[in-house]
């Protein structure tokens, strides 16, 4: 059965930063929401592209060899697999939708990744 997922309601269920929450799965992918603030570590994903969709706030993604991409609400940026990058906020908290193959570590390294959490 299909269900409606209200992303704002899901985002209202937690306050921590840099800890994505899976709100749905499809075709072996996790659909996640996350709140971020500040700067994440430089990292890369060797086996998958990195999908960012800004829901609220302003995000900058520093991409090695490509400079910086600035995203506003409604914007999407896909960082190609193997590309070193660093997401960071400009002012305050940013809400995002992420889509990744289930099991993909958010830091690119399973040893330092946030654990998978379901909402």
PLY file of the C-alpha trace (Angstrom):
ply
format ascii 1.0
element vertex 119
property float x
property float y
property float z
element edge 118
property int vertex1
property int vertex2
end_header
0.00 0.00 0.00
1.21 3.51 -0.78
1.61 5.98 2.02
2.15 9.71 2.16
5.34 10.78 3.91
5.33 14.32 5.23
8.95 15.41 5.34
8.32 18.39 7.65
6.68 16.07 10.18
9.63 13.68 9.99
12.10 16.56 10.41
10.15 17.68 13.49
10.84 14.35 15.22
14.55 14.99 15.90
17.01 17.81 16.54
20.48 16.30 16.17
22.73 17.28 13.30
24.52 15.20 10.65
22.50 12.10 11.53
20.25 11.14 8.58
16.92 9.43 9.22
15.51 6.97 6.70
11.87 7.81 5.99
11.31 5.38 3.11
13.06 2.85 0.90
12.66 2.11 -2.77
14.57 -0.09 -5.21
17.37 -0.67 -2.71
17.73 3.02 -1.84
17.18 4.90 1.41
15.23 8.14 1.22
16.46 10.19 4.17
15.99 13.55 5.84
18.78 15.24 7.76
19.46 18.46 9.62
22.95 19.86 9.28
24.77 22.81 10.74
28.38 23.84 10.35
30.92 21.93 8.32
31.25 18.22 7.52
34.59 16.53 6.87
36.02 16.25 3.38
35.05 12.81 2.10
34.12 10.80 -0.98
31.99 7.82 -1.91
33.91 5.43 -4.14
30.90 3.40 -5.28
27.99 5.83 -5.50
27.10 9.40 -6.42
26.02 11.68 -3.55
22.55 13.25 -3.92
21.66 16.48 -2.05
18.24 18.19 -2.17
17.91 21.29 0.02
14.51 21.67 1.69
15.32 24.67 3.92
18.35 26.90 4.44
21.42 27.53 2.33
24.04 24.86 1.67
27.47 25.11 0.15
29.26 22.05 -1.18
32.98 22.42 -1.69
33.99 20.02 -4.47
37.67 19.40 -5.09
38.66 20.60 -8.55
35.21 22.17 -9.12
35.11 25.00 -6.55
31.93 25.54 -4.51
28.28 24.93 -5.36
25.64 27.00 -3.51
22.20 25.49 -3.04
18.95 27.11 -1.91
15.59 25.49 -1.03
14.43 23.36 -3.93
17.93 22.95 -5.39
19.57 19.59 -6.07
23.26 18.80 -6.50
24.72 15.41 -7.36
28.39 14.88 -6.54
29.87 12.14 -8.76
31.25 9.03 -7.11
34.90 9.26 -6.19
34.80 13.07 -6.00
36.16 14.58 -2.77
33.63 17.02 -1.30
32.54 18.81 1.88
28.99 20.05 2.59
28.64 23.03 4.91
25.97 25.46 5.99
26.10 29.20 5.45
23.84 30.50 8.25
22.12 28.20 10.71
20.50 24.84 10.12
19.86 23.30 6.70
17.20 20.62 6.12
17.89 18.18 3.30
16.54 15.15 1.52
19.16 12.53 0.65
18.82 9.43 -1.52
21.51 6.75 -1.32
21.79 3.00 -1.80
20.93 1.35 1.51
24.08 0.88 3.56
26.05 3.77 2.05
28.06 5.41 4.87
27.39 9.16 5.04
31.08 9.87 5.68
32.30 7.57 2.92
33.88 5.37 5.61
31.86 2.77 7.57
34.09 3.31 10.62
33.10 6.98 10.97
29.58 6.96 9.48
26.40 7.84 11.37
24.38 4.70 12.12
21.30 4.01 9.97
18.19 5.24 11.79
14.62 4.67 10.70
11.74 7.07 11.34
0 1
1 2
2 3
3 4
4 5
5 6
6 7
7 8
8 9
9 10
10 11
11 12
12 13
13 14
14 15
15 16
16 17
17 18
18 19
19 20
20 21
21 22
22 23
23 24
24 25
25 26
26 27
27 28
28 29
29 30
30 31
31 32
32 33
33 34
34 35
35 36
36 37
37 38
38 39
39 40
40 41
41 42
42 43
43 44
44 45
45 46
46 47
47 48
48 49
49 50
50 51
51 52
52 53
53 54
54 55
55 56
56 57
57 58
58 59
59 60
60 61
61 62
62 63
63 64
64 65
65 66
66 67
67 68
68 69
69 70
70 71
71 72
72 73
73 74
74 75
75 76
76 77
77 78
78 79
79 80
80 81
81 82
82 83
83 84
84 85
85 86
86 87
87 88
88 89
89 90
90 91
91 92
92 93
93 94
94 95
95 96
96 97
97 98
98 99
99 100
100 101
101 102
102 103
103 104
104 105
105 106
106 107
107 108
108 109
109 110
110 111
111 112
112 113
113 114
114 115
115 116
116 117
117 118
